[in-house]
Amino acid sequence: MRLVTTVSERGGLGSFGAHNLGPDEITEVGRAIRANTAKPFSLNLWVSDHDPGGLAIERADYDRVAKLFEPYFTELGVALPPPPPHYGHRFEEQAEALLALEPPVFSFVYGIPRAEILTECRRREIVTIGAATSIAEARALDEAGVDLIVASGFEAGGHRPTFLGRAEDSLMGTLALVPLVVDRVKAPVIAAGGIADRRGVRAAMMLGAQAAQLGTAFLACEESGAPAIHRELLFSDRASSTTLTRAFTGRLARGLSNRWTREFAARIADLPPFPIQSWFLAQLRPAAMATGKTDLMSLWGGQIAPNLQHRTASALLDALID
């Protein structure tokens, strides 16, 4: 929350990723942000909350997957966990809590909320922002009446929010995607992917975007929720090597290459779907962090990471606004 309020207070639009929170937690977070800033902010959710087979798995399949990860649990001294009551939260329930909260902005990825939700956003004067990785997705968002569209190039760190087709088939760079989208939609476009400084922002504007979205540059700041060890790696030589992989969560995402991505590169077909895969890795994360084994945890980062300069959001925003 500190990063969100810092960005919003200094003239940007701070955004909080709430897809892993339950309805009550979303309400709590939204109220806390609002208590610390009177400026606009955004709450972000994932419209598609699971992949096929990702809601639940049979015990035999759970045991098979657990055996796949057992060596890593053993290495970290963590007991294999029993199956949870659920692996993630449902979007419809999250959206209901978000609407009741009435944040200034509702941003979303992995799809388009049903028409009733978008209508309710308009009624409550909640600005909507959707993410696209292709022309077809941008057009679909525009036709649905979404207020602003993020054109997300494959250079970006974190998940590829593709919702029409396979993410692997929507790997267009920001330089090409932004003008293609700008020329085909009525809504203002926000450029994302490979932007970390004012040069990138200027380039986005030249391509026709109305705004620019920065991810990795803010993730590396001390105000973000990223662990200190993750932030340090974004300023290290390790940041020059990123990869797109499904090994971390079951969905295609860009992060720093490590042992986990290498060892599972040929075993992606054996992994469970999202969010089950994400849940298993989350059980390992605390122990991996405690022992400094960054090769066994997800480390999101975009291709622009080697150019990062600022370690605080205040300094980064000053450089962008200067």
C-alpha positions as CSV (number, residue, x, y, z in Angstrom):
1,M,0.0,0.0,0.0
2,R,2.9,2.3,0.6
3,L,3.9,2.3,-3.0
4,V,0.3,3.0,-4.2
5,T,-0.1,6.0,-1.9
6,T,3.4,7.4,-2.7
7,V,2.7,7.2,-6.5
8,S,-0.8,8.7,-6.2
9,E,0.3,11.5,-3.9
10,R,3.0,12.6,-6.3
11,G,0.8,12.7,-9.4
12,G,0.8,9.2,-10.8
13,L,-1.9,6.6,-10.5
14,G,-0.9,4.1,-7.9
15,S,-2.3,0.6,-8.4
16,F,-2.7,-2.3,-6.0
17,G,-2.8,-5.9,-7.3
18,A,-5.6,-7.5,-5.3
19,H,-6.2,-10.7,-7.3
20,N,-4.9,-12.9,-4.4
21,L,-7.1,-11.3,-1.8
22,G,-10.5,-12.4,-0.6
23,P,-13.5,-9.9,-0.6
24,D,-13.0,-8.9,3.1
25,E,-9.2,-8.3,2.5
26,I,-10.0,-6.2,-0.6
27,T,-12.3,-4.0,1.5
28,E,-9.6,-3.7,4.2
29,V,-6.9,-2.7,1.7
30,G,-9.1,-0.3,-0.2
31,R,-10.0,1.5,3.0
32,A,-6.4,1.7,4.2
33,I,-5.3,3.2,0.9
34,R,-8.1,5.7,1.0
35,A,-7.1,6.7,4.6
36,N,-3.6,7.6,3.4
37,T,-4.4,9.5,0.1
38,A,-7.2,11.5,-1.2
39,K,-5.8,11.2,-4.8
40,P,-7.0,8.7,-7.4
41,F,-5.8,5.1,-7.1
42,S,-6.6,1.8,-8.8
43,L,-7.4,-1.7,-7.6
44,N,-6.5,-4.5,-10.0
45,L,-8.2,-7.9,-10.3
46,W,-7.9,-10.9,-12.7
47,V,-11.2,-11.6,-14.5
48,S,-10.2,-15.2,-15.3
49,D,-9.5,-16.6,-11.9
50,H,-8.5,-20.1,-13.0
51,D,-7.5,-22.2,-16.0
52,P,-9.3,-25.4,-17.0
53,G,-8.9,-27.9,-14.2
54,G,-7.6,-25.2,-11.9
55,L,-10.5,-25.1,-9.4
56,A,-9.8,-28.4,-7.9
57,I,-7.9,-31.7,-8.5
58,E,-8.5,-35.3,-7.4
59,R,-6.4,-36.6,-4.6
60,A,-4.5,-38.9,-6.9
61,D,-3.6,-35.9,-9.1
62,Y,-2.6,-33.9,-6.1
63,D,-0.3,-36.6,-4.9
64,R,1.3,-36.9,-8.3
65,V,2.0,-33.1,-8.4
66,A,3.2,-33.1,-4.8
67,K,5.7,-35.8,-5.6
68,L,7.0,-33.6,-8.5
69,F,7.8,-30.8,-6.0
70,E,8.8,-33.1,-3.0
71,P,12.6,-32.7,-3.6
72,Y,12.3,-28.9,-3.3
73,F,10.2,-29.1,-0.1
74,T,12.8,-31.5,1.3
75,E,15.7,-29.3,0.3
76,L,14.1,-26.3,2.0
77,G,13.0,-28.4,5.1
78,V,9.3,-27.8,4.5
79,A,6.7,-30.4,5.0
80,L,4.5,-31.2,2.0
81,P,1.2,-29.4,2.7
82,P,-2.2,-31.1,2.6
83,P,-4.7,-30.0,-0.1
84,P,-6.3,-26.6,0.7
85,P,-10.0,-26.0,0.8
86,H,-9.6,-23.8,-2.3
87,Y,-6.6,-22.6,-4.4
88,G,-7.7,-19.1,-5.1
89,H,-10.5,-16.5,-4.9
90,R,-13.4,-16.1,-7.3
91,F,-13.5,-13.0,-9.4
92,E,-17.2,-12.4,-9.1
93,E,-17.0,-12.3,-5.3
94,Q,-13.9,-10.0,-5.4
95,A,-15.6,-7.7,-7.9
96,E,-18.7,-7.4,-5.6
97,A,-16.4,-6.2,-2.8
98,L,-14.6,-3.8,-5.1
99,L,-17.8,-2.3,-6.3
100,A,-19.1,-1.7,-2.8
101,L,-15.8,0.0,-2.0
102,E,-16.1,2.3,-5.0
103,P,-12.4,3.0,-5.7
104,P,-11.7,5.7,-8.2
105,V,-10.3,3.2,-10.8
106,F,-10.9,-0.5,-11.4
107,S,-8.2,-2.1,-13.6
108,F,-8.3,-5.7,-14.7
109,V,-6.4,-8.3,-16.7
110,Y,-7.2,-11.7,-18.2
111,G,-10.5,-10.8,-19.8
112,I,-13.4,-8.4,-19.6
113,P,-15.9,-8.3,-16.7
114,R,-19.5,-9.1,-17.7
115,A,-21.6,-6.2,-18.9
116,E,-23.5,-5.8,-15.6
117,I,-20.2,-5.1,-13.7
118,L,-19.1,-2.5,-16.3
119,T,-22.5,-0.9,-16.2
120,E,-22.3,-0.7,-12.4
121,C,-18.8,0.9,-12.6
122,R,-20.2,3.6,-14.9
123,R,-23.1,4.1,-12.5
124,R,-20.8,4.5,-9.6
125,E,-18.3,6.6,-11.7
126,I,-15.5,4.1,-11.3
127,V,-13.1,4.4,-14.2
128,T,-12.3,1.1,-15.9
129,I,-8.9,0.0,-17.4
130,G,-8.4,-3.3,-19.2
131,A,-5.3,-4.9,-20.6
132,A,-4.7,-6.2,-24.1
133,T,-1.8,-8.1,-25.7
134,S,-3.2,-8.1,-29.2
135,I,-5.4,-6.1,-31.6
136,A,-8.3,-8.4,-31.1
137,E,-8.2,-8.0,-27.4
138,A,-8.0,-4.3,-27.6
139,R,-11.0,-4.2,-29.9
140,A,-13.0,-6.4,-27.6
141,L,-12.2,-4.1,-24.6
142,D,-13.2,-1.1,-26.7
143,E,-16.5,-2.6,-27.9
144,A,-17.3,-3.5,-24.3
145,G,-17.0,0.2,-23.3
146,V,-13.9,0.0,-21.2
147,D,-12.6,3.5,-20.4
148,L,-8.9,3.0,-21.0
149,I,-6.9,0.2,-22.6
150,V,-3.4,-0.9,-21.6
151,A,-1.4,-2.2,-24.6
152,S,1.0,-4.6,-22.9
153,G,4.2,-5.5,-24.8
154,F,6.0,-8.8,-24.2
155,E,9.0,-7.0,-22.7
156,A,7.0,-6.4,-19.5
157,G,7.8,-8.3,-16.3
158,G,5.1,-10.4,-14.6
159,H,2.2,-12.2,-16.2
160,R,1.1,-11.9,-19.8
161,P,-2.6,-11.0,-19.5
162,T,-3.7,-12.6,-22.7
163,F,-7.4,-13.6,-22.8
164,L,-8.0,-14.5,-26.4
165,G,-6.0,-17.5,-27.5
166,R,-2.7,-18.7,-26.1
167,A,-0.3,-16.2,-24.4
168,E,2.5,-17.7,-26.5
169,D,0.7,-16.5,-29.6
170,S,0.4,-12.9,-28.4
171,L,4.0,-11.9,-28.0
172,M,4.1,-8.5,-29.7
173,G,6.5,-5.9,-28.6
174,T,5.4,-2.5,-27.2
175,L,6.8,-0.6,-30.1
176,A,4.6,-2.4,-32.6
177,L,1.5,-3.1,-30.4
178,V,0.9,0.5,-29.1
179,P,0.4,2.2,-32.5
180,L,-1.6,-0.8,-33.8
181,V,-4.0,-0.5,-30.9
182,V,-4.1,3.3,-31.0
183,D,-5.2,3.3,-34.6
184,R,-8.0,0.8,-34.0
185,V,-9.8,1.8,-30.7
186,K,-11.7,4.9,-29.5
187,A,-10.5,4.6,-25.9
188,P,-7.3,6.3,-24.8
189,V,-4.3,3.8,-24.7
190,I,-1.8,3.3,-22.0
191,A,1.6,1.8,-23.1
192,A,3.2,-0.9,-21.0
193,G,6.2,-3.0,-21.3
194,G,9.9,-2.0,-21.4
195,I,9.3,1.5,-20.0
196,A,11.5,2.5,-17.0
197,D,12.4,6.2,-17.5
198,R,11.2,9.4,-19.2
199,R,12.7,8.3,-22.5
200,G,10.3,5.4,-22.5
201,V,7.4,7.6,-21.5
202,R,8.2,10.1,-24.4
203,A,8.4,7.2,-26.8
204,A,5.0,5.9,-25.7
205,M,3.5,9.3,-26.3
206,M,5.1,9.5,-29.7
207,L,3.5,6.2,-30.6
208,G,0.1,7.7,-29.8
209,A,-0.4,6.5,-26.2
210,Q,-2.0,8.9,-23.7
211,A,-0.1,7.5,-20.8
212,A,2.6,5.1,-19.8
213,Q,2.6,2.3,-17.2
214,L,5.8,1.3,-15.4
215,G,6.0,-2.0,-13.5
216,T,9.6,-3.3,-12.9
217,A,10.9,0.2,-12.2
218,F,8.5,0.6,-9.3
219,L,8.8,-3.0,-8.2
220,A,12.5,-2.3,-7.5
221,C,11.7,0.6,-5.2
222,E,11.8,0.2,-1.4
223,E,8.2,1.2,-1.1
224,S,7.0,-1.8,-3.1
225,G,6.0,-5.1,-1.4
226,A,8.8,-7.0,-3.1
227,P,11.3,-8.6,-0.7
228,A,14.6,-6.8,-0.3
229,I,16.5,-9.7,-1.9
230,H,14.2,-9.5,-5.0
231,R,14.8,-5.7,-5.2
232,E,18.6,-6.1,-5.0
233,L,18.6,-8.7,-7.7
234,L,16.8,-6.3,-10.0
235,F,19.9,-4.1,-9.7
236,S,22.3,-6.9,-10.2
237,D,23.8,-8.7,-13.3
238,R,21.1,-11.3,-12.8
239,A,18.5,-8.8,-14.1
240,S,20.0,-9.0,-17.6
241,S,18.6,-12.5,-18.1
242,T,14.8,-12.8,-18.0
243,T,12.6,-15.5,-19.5
244,L,8.9,-16.1,-20.2
245,T,7.8,-19.2,-18.4
246,R,4.8,-21.0,-17.0
247,A,6.9,-22.7,-14.4
248,F,6.1,-20.2,-11.6
249,T,2.3,-20.1,-11.7
250,G,1.0,-22.1,-14.6
251,R,0.4,-18.9,-16.6
252,L,3.0,-17.3,-18.9
253,A,5.0,-14.7,-17.1
254,R,8.3,-12.9,-17.3
255,G,10.8,-13.2,-14.5
256,L,14.5,-13.5,-13.8
257,S,15.9,-16.8,-15.1
258,N,16.9,-19.1,-12.3
259,R,17.2,-22.8,-11.4
260,W,13.5,-23.2,-11.1
261,T,12.8,-21.9,-14.7
262,R,15.7,-24.0,-16.1
263,E,14.7,-27.3,-14.3
264,F,11.1,-27.0,-15.3
265,A,11.6,-25.8,-18.8
266,A,11.1,-29.3,-20.2
267,R,8.5,-30.3,-17.7
268,I,5.8,-27.6,-18.2
269,A,3.3,-30.3,-19.4
270,D,3.6,-32.0,-16.0
271,L,2.7,-29.0,-14.0
272,P,-0.9,-28.4,-12.7
273,P,-2.9,-25.5,-14.1
274,F,-3.3,-22.0,-12.6
275,P,-3.8,-21.4,-9.7
276,I,-2.8,-24.8,-8.4
277,Q,0.7,-24.4,-9.6
278,S,0.9,-21.0,-8.1
279,W,-0.3,-22.3,-4.8
280,F,2.4,-25.0,-4.6
281,L,5.2,-22.5,-5.3
282,A,3.7,-20.1,-2.7
283,Q,4.2,-22.8,0.0
284,L,7.9,-22.9,-0.8
285,R,8.4,-19.1,-1.0
286,P,8.7,-18.3,2.7
287,A,11.4,-20.9,3.3
288,A,13.2,-19.9,0.0
289,M,13.3,-16.3,1.2
290,A,14.5,-17.2,4.7
291,T,17.4,-19.2,3.4
292,G,18.3,-16.8,0.5
293,K,17.5,-19.5,-2.2
294,T,16.3,-17.1,-4.8
295,D,16.7,-19.9,-7.4
296,L,13.6,-21.5,-5.9
297,M,11.2,-18.5,-6.0
298,S,9.5,-16.3,-8.6
299,L,11.4,-13.1,-9.3
300,W,9.3,-10.9,-11.6
301,G,11.2,-8.5,-13.8
302,G,11.0,-7.0,-17.3
303,Q,13.6,-6.8,-20.0
304,I,14.3,-3.1,-19.1
305,A,15.6,-4.1,-15.7
306,P,19.3,-3.5,-16.4
307,N,18.5,0.2,-16.9
308,L,16.9,0.7,-13.5
309,Q,18.4,3.6,-11.6
310,H,16.1,4.6,-8.7
311,R,15.6,2.8,-5.4
312,T,12.7,4.9,-4.1
313,A,9.4,5.7,-5.8
314,S,9.8,9.3,-4.9
315,A,13.1,9.6,-6.7
316,L,11.7,7.7,-9.7
317,L,8.7,9.9,-9.9
318,D,10.8,13.1,-9.6
319,A,12.9,11.8,-12.5
320,L,9.8,11.1,-14.6
321,I,8.1,14.4,-13.9
322,D,11.3,16.6,-14.2
